[in-house]
């Protein structure tokens, strides 16, 4: 198993190298450059050209790529043209916000989806099952931005139950109880929205697995031995039905840093998703390339973690 893990990690290196080339080229194909937004009727063209020269944007592409990838390997992701800050520090701050939002969202997601999936599977074709299926269809069909805007208008503006933007009240002093409560309070509404939109897949997977497990030989054997149905469900059906969900848990873990572009943008939450959108609109190449590389790495890492988790929870599976 450890040999396979090491081999997978080694394979990730050329994959990330190819991704870096693709990301760098696509970023350069974007119209304009980071200094395009500075152009006004009073702008001196010579000064803009000096800025481009100082930033190395006039160098050949391969020279720019070698300089960028060499610095990235050393941990230097460059400086943000928009925020005038180190990219690593900027992403670190936003990643922490996104982590807590995603962490709360994942807890709510599983807290909602697993009980609903179990109920739908156990009481197949009942009124409960039909209600849960209807809920799944609605959450699957509704676009993310529609539900987010609806919740923002209803609970943020109309009822005034939750804040409508930001991650903390600016008047709170960092380190106090009020500061942490304000951070949590700002998370609730976007986390609930995030969680509700992600429950559909888990509910349907779990429901289907439970329905299929009912007809398995091991279930019939357990029932023939006189084992109560409650124990058959808890010790046999539910445990085996959760395996497909465990297969996606690695992507869920790495997705904690990925963020949600729509959720964070609509709720004005300063996380990775919002940073990615603002960097694209401002043509902040150093931030864009760093974020895309991070997303690519998280995807590869999520695939590896999912395989490891599956090999742990299911003894029949071993990655060799």
C-alpha positions as CSV (number, residue, x, y, z in Angstrom):
1,X,0.0,0.0,0.0
2,X,2.8,2.5,0.9
3,X,4.6,1.7,-2.3
4,X,1.5,2.6,-4.3
5,X,1.0,5.8,-2.3
6,X,4.6,6.9,-3.0
7,X,4.2,5.9,-6.7
8,X,1.0,8.0,-7.0
9,X,2.8,11.0,-5.4
10,X,5.7,10.7,-7.8
11,X,3.2,10.5,-10.7
12,X,1.6,13.7,-9.5
13,X,4.9,15.6,-10.2
14,X,4.7,15.4,-14.0
15,X,1.0,16.0,-13.9
16,X,1.4,19.2,-12.0
17,X,4.3,20.2,-14.3
18,X,2.0,19.8,-17.4
19,X,-0.8,21.7,-15.5
20,X,1.6,24.6,-14.8
21,X,2.5,24.9,-18.5
22,X,-1.2,24.9,-19.5
23,X,-2.2,27.4,-16.8
24,X,0.7,29.8,-17.6
25,X,-0.1,29.8,-21.3
26,X,-3.8,30.3,-20.9
27,X,-3.2,33.1,-18.4
28,X,-1.0,34.8,-21.0
29,X,-3.7,34.4,-23.7
30,X,-6.1,36.5,-21.6
31,X,-6.7,39.9,-23.1
32,X,-4.8,42.8,-21.6
33,X,-2.4,42.6,-18.7
34,X,-2.4,43.6,-15.0
35,X,-1.7,47.2,-15.9
36,X,-4.5,47.5,-18.5
37,X,-6.9,48.7,-15.8
38,X,-4.6,51.6,-15.0
39,X,-5.3,53.2,-18.4
40,X,-7.1,56.5,-18.2
41,X,-7.1,59.6,-20.5
42,X,-4.3,61.0,-18.2
43,X,-2.2,57.9,-18.2
44,X,1.3,58.2,-19.6
45,X,1.9,55.3,-22.1
46,X,5.6,55.5,-21.4
47,X,5.0,54.8,-17.6
48,X,2.8,51.8,-18.4
49,X,5.5,50.4,-20.6
50,X,8.1,50.9,-17.8
51,X,5.8,49.0,-15.4
52,X,5.5,46.1,-17.9
53,X,9.3,46.1,-18.4
54,X,9.9,46.1,-14.6
55,X,7.4,43.2,-14.2
56,X,9.1,41.2,-16.9
57,X,6.0,41.0,-19.1
58,X,8.0,41.9,-22.2
59,X,10.3,38.9,-21.8
60,X,9.9,35.9,-24.0
61,X,7.2,33.4,-22.8
62,X,9.7,30.7,-21.9
63,X,11.8,33.1,-19.9
64,X,8.7,34.2,-18.0
65,X,7.6,30.6,-17.4
66,X,11.0,29.5,-16.1
67,X,11.2,32.5,-13.8
68,X,7.7,31.9,-12.5
69,X,8.0,28.1,-12.0
70,X,11.5,28.5,-10.3
71,X,10.1,31.0,-7.8
72,X,7.0,28.8,-7.2
73,X,9.1,25.8,-6.4
74,X,11.0,28.0,-3.8
75,X,7.6,29.0,-2.3
76,X,7.6,32.5,-3.9
77,X,4.3,32.9,-5.7
78,X,5.0,36.5,-6.6
79,X,3.1,39.6,-5.7
80,X,-0.5,40.5,-6.4
81,X,-0.7,43.4,-8.8
82,X,-4.2,44.3,-7.5
83,X,-3.7,43.9,-3.7
84,X,0.0,44.8,-3.7
85,X,0.7,41.9,-1.4
86,X,2.5,38.6,-1.4
87,X,0.3,36.0,-3.2
88,X,1.1,33.3,-0.6
89,X,0.0,35.5,2.3
90,X,-3.1,36.6,0.4
91,X,-4.2,33.1,-0.4
92,X,-3.4,31.9,3.1
93,X,-5.8,34.4,4.6
94,X,-8.6,33.6,2.1
95,X,-8.0,29.9,2.4
96,X,-8.6,30.1,6.2
97,X,-11.9,31.8,5.6
98,X,-12.9,29.2,3.0
99,X,-11.8,26.3,5.2
100,X,-14.2,27.3,8.0
101,X,-17.0,28.0,5.6
102,X,-16.5,24.6,3.9
103,X,-16.0,22.8,7.2
104,X,-19.3,24.0,8.6
105,X,-21.0,23.3,5.2
106,X,-19.7,19.7,5.1
107,X,-21.0,19.1,8.7
108,X,-24.4,20.4,7.8
109,X,-24.4,18.5,4.5
110,X,-23.8,15.1,6.0
111,X,-26.1,15.9,9.0
112,X,-28.9,16.5,6.5
113,X,-28.1,14.1,3.7
114,X,-27.3,10.9,5.6
115,X,-30.5,10.7,7.7
116,X,-32.6,11.6,4.7
117,X,-30.9,9.0,2.5
118,X,-31.4,6.3,5.2
119,X,-35.1,7.2,5.6
120,X,-35.7,7.2,1.8
121,X,-34.0,3.9,1.4
122,X,-35.5,2.1,4.4
123,X,-39.1,3.3,3.7
124,X,-39.0,2.9,-0.1
125,X,-42.1,4.2,-2.0
126,X,-43.6,5.6,1.2
127,X,-44.8,9.2,1.7
128,X,-41.5,10.0,3.4
129,X,-39.5,8.6,0.5
130,X,-41.5,10.6,-2.1
131,X,-41.1,13.8,-0.1
132,X,-37.3,13.3,0.2
133,X,-37.2,12.5,-3.6
134,X,-39.1,15.7,-4.3
135,X,-36.7,17.7,-2.1
136,X,-33.7,16.1,-4.0
137,X,-35.2,17.1,-7.4
138,X,-35.8,20.6,-6.2
139,X,-32.3,21.1,-4.8
140,X,-30.7,19.5,-7.8
141,X,-32.7,21.6,-10.3
142,X,-32.4,25.0,-8.7
143,X,-29.2,26.9,-9.7
144,X,-26.8,27.8,-7.0
145,X,-27.0,31.6,-7.6
146,X,-30.8,31.5,-7.5
147,X,-31.0,29.8,-4.1
148,X,-28.2,32.0,-2.8
149,X,-29.9,35.2,-3.9
150,X,-33.3,33.9,-2.5
151,X,-31.8,33.1,0.9
152,X,-29.8,36.4,0.9
153,X,-33.0,38.4,0.2
154,X,-35.2,36.5,2.5
155,X,-33.0,35.9,5.6
156,X,-30.5,38.7,5.1
157,X,-32.5,41.7,3.9
158,X,-36.2,40.9,4.6
159,X,-36.0,39.2,7.9
160,X,-32.6,40.6,8.9
161,X,-31.6,37.4,10.6
162,X,-28.1,37.1,9.2
163,X,-25.4,39.5,7.9
164,X,-25.4,40.0,4.1
165,X,-21.7,40.3,3.5
166,X,-18.2,40.0,5.1
167,X,-16.7,37.4,7.4
168,X,-16.7,39.4,10.7
169,X,-18.0,42.7,12.1
170,X,-15.2,45.2,11.7
171,X,-15.8,46.7,15.2
172,X,-15.0,43.4,16.9
173,X,-11.6,43.0,18.5
174,X,-9.7,40.0,17.3
175,X,-9.3,37.2,19.9
176,X,-12.4,38.0,21.9
177,X,-15.5,35.8,22.3
178,X,-17.6,38.4,20.4
179,X,-15.1,38.2,17.5
180,X,-15.4,34.4,17.2
181,X,-19.2,34.5,17.5
182,X,-19.3,37.2,14.8
183,X,-17.1,34.9,12.5
184,X,-19.5,32.0,13.2
185,X,-22.6,34.1,12.7
186,X,-21.4,35.2,9.3
187,X,-20.8,31.6,8.3
188,X,-24.3,30.3,9.0
189,X,-26.3,31.5,6.0
190,X,-23.8,30.7,3.2
191,X,-23.0,27.4,4.9
192,X,-26.7,26.4,5.0
193,X,-27.0,27.3,1.3
194,X,-23.9,25.4,0.4
195,X,-25.0,22.4,2.3
196,X,-28.5,22.2,0.9
197,X,-27.3,22.3,-2.7
198,X,-24.8,19.4,-2.0
199,X,-27.2,16.9,-0.4
200,X,-28.8,15.5,-3.6
201,X,-25.9,13.2,-4.7
202,X,-25.4,11.7,-1.2
203,X,-29.1,11.2,-0.7
204,X,-29.5,9.4,-4.0
205,X,-26.4,7.3,-3.6
206,X,-27.4,6.2,-0.1
207,X,-31.0,5.5,-1.0
208,X,-30.0,3.4,-4.0
209,X,-27.4,1.4,-1.9
210,X,-29.9,0.7,0.8
211,X,-32.5,-0.5,-1.6
212,X,-30.0,-2.8,-3.4
213,X,-28.7,-4.1,0.0
214,X,-32.2,-5.2,1.0
215,X,-32.1,-8.0,-1.6
216,X,-28.6,-9.2,-0.9
217,X,-27.9,-12.7,0.4
218,X,-26.2,-11.5,3.6
219,X,-29.4,-9.6,4.6
220,X,-31.6,-12.6,3.9
221,X,-29.3,-14.8,5.9
222,X,-29.4,-12.4,8.8
223,X,-33.1,-12.2,8.8
224,X,-33.4,-16.0,8.6
225,X,-31.4,-16.2,11.8
226,X,-34.0,-14.1,13.5
227,X,-31.9,-11.0,13.9
228,X,-34.2,-8.0,14.4
229,X,-34.6,-5.7,11.5
230,X,-33.2,-2.8,13.5
231,X,-29.9,-4.6,13.9
232,X,-29.9,-5.8,10.3
233,X,-30.1,-2.2,9.2
234,X,-27.6,-0.7,11.7
235,X,-25.0,-3.5,11.5
236,X,-25.3,-4.7,7.9
237,X,-27.2,-2.5,5.5
238,X,-26.2,1.0,6.7
239,X,-22.5,0.1,7.1
240,X,-22.2,-1.3,3.6
241,X,-24.3,1.4,2.1
242,X,-22.0,4.2,3.3
243,X,-19.0,2.8,1.3
244,X,-19.8,4.8,-1.9
245,X,-20.0,8.0,0.2
246,X,-16.6,7.2,1.7
247,X,-15.2,7.0,-1.8
248,X,-15.9,10.7,-2.3
249,X,-14.7,11.7,1.1
250,X,-11.2,12.4,-0.1
251,X,-12.5,15.0,-2.6
252,X,-14.6,16.4,0.2
253,X,-11.6,16.9,2.4
254,X,-9.5,18.7,-0.2
255,X,-12.6,20.6,-1.3
256,X,-12.5,22.4,2.0
257,X,-10.0,24.8,0.5
258,X,-11.6,25.0,-2.9
259,X,-14.4,27.3,-1.9
260,X,-17.5,28.1,-3.9
261,X,-17.3,30.8,-6.4
262,X,-21.1,31.5,-6.5
263,X,-21.7,31.3,-2.8
264,X,-18.7,33.4,-1.7
265,X,-19.4,36.0,-4.4
266,X,-23.1,36.4,-3.8
267,X,-22.7,36.5,0.0
268,X,-19.7,38.8,-0.2
269,X,-17.6,36.3,1.8
270,X,-13.8,36.9,1.4
271,X,-12.7,33.4,0.5
272,X,-10.9,31.6,-2.2
273,X,-13.8,31.6,-4.6
274,X,-14.3,35.4,-4.4
275,X,-10.6,35.9,-4.7
276,X,-10.5,33.8,-7.9
277,X,-13.3,35.8,-9.5
278,X,-11.8,39.2,-8.6
279,X,-8.4,38.1,-9.8
280,X,-9.8,37.2,-13.2
281,X,-11.7,40.5,-13.6
282,X,-8.6,42.5,-12.7
283,X,-6.2,40.2,-14.7
284,X,-4.1,39.5,-11.7
285,X,-2.0,36.8,-13.3
286,X,0.1,35.8,-10.3
287,X,-3.0,35.1,-8.2
288,X,-4.8,33.3,-11.0
289,X,-2.0,30.9,-11.8
290,X,-1.4,30.2,-8.1
291,X,-5.0,29.5,-7.4
292,X,-5.4,27.2,-10.5
293,X,-2.3,25.3,-9.6
294,X,-3.6,24.9,-6.0
295,X,-7.0,23.6,-7.3
296,X,-5.2,21.1,-9.6
297,X,-3.1,19.9,-6.7
298,X,-6.1,19.5,-4.4
299,X,-7.9,17.5,-7.1
300,X,-5.0,15.1,-7.5
301,X,-4.6,14.8,-3.7
302,X,-8.4,14.2,-3.3
303,X,-8.2,11.3,-5.7
304,X,-5.4,9.7,-3.7
305,X,-7.1,10.3,-0.3
306,X,-10.3,8.7,-1.6
307,X,-8.5,5.6,-2.6
308,X,-6.7,5.4,0.8
309,X,-10.0,6.0,2.7
310,X,-11.7,3.3,0.7
311,X,-8.9,0.8,1.4
312,X,-9.3,1.6,5.1
313,X,-13.1,1.3,5.4
314,X,-13.5,-1.7,3.1
315,X,-11.0,-4.5,3.8
316,X,-11.9,-6.1,0.5
317,X,-10.2,-3.2,-1.3
318,X,-6.5,-2.7,-1.3
319,X,-4.6,-0.3,-3.5
320,X,-1.7,-2.3,-4.9
